[in-house]
Amino acid sequence: MALRFRILPVTQFQQNCSLIWCDITNQAALIDPGGDIEQLVSLVANEGVEITKILVTHAHIDHAGAVADLAEHWQVPIEGPHPGDQFWIDRLDEQARMFRFPQSRRFEPTRWLYQGNEVAVGTETLQVRHCPGHTPGHVVLISESAGVSFVGDVIFAGSIGRTDFPMGDHQTLIDAIKRELFSLSDEMRFVPGHGPMSTIGEERRSNPFVADKRG
């Protein structure tokens, strides 16, 4: 398995920022760097990997607050989210004030991500699926080779993402989970935006919001 990852909870919301890298090339990406820049820079240095891009599942402040600064720090491109999240990118400074985060700058993705796109990290390839509902432009990133997905705030162990923020929609989120995530294997592990990892199979069996209904 060439893809490796480390999870570092950041910000007062304990958002799971993931450092992923290809252990063949040592090329790496940060997924959802929401804040705590010094800790993230230290994590990358300690692992001895080379950041080649920043990946963003969606543009809520705890996932995207440090994107502009870190892309500038490493001089790397930003990939994601889907253009449906332009609304939230444009309001990053407003979100920072509202939730008492450090000042945050809006960013312009080098590449928007769409359903069916692929993202390369060294020799590894992540599949992109568009999963709106929590935000309109939310994407998830799937490594079939490593059997792990990075799902942001779409689904959690035993729960699903909030839909009471502007432009959220509960039924759209439920539909996206069942269409895009529950089509993955039961063995697929996932890193949620908050809290512990789980598997698709476990959530299909027991998640009270989206579990399969069986007789």
Secondary structure, DSSP 8 states (H G I E B T S, - for coil): --EEEEEEEETTTTEEEEEEEETTT-EEEEE---S-HHHHHHHHHHHT-EEEEEE-S---HHHHTTHHHHHHHHT--EE---GGGHHHHTTHHHHHHHTT---------SB---TT-EEEETTEEEEEEE--SSSTT-EEEEETTTTEEEEETSEETTEE----STT--HHHHHHHIIIIITTS-TT-EEEESBS--EEHHHHHHH-TTT-----
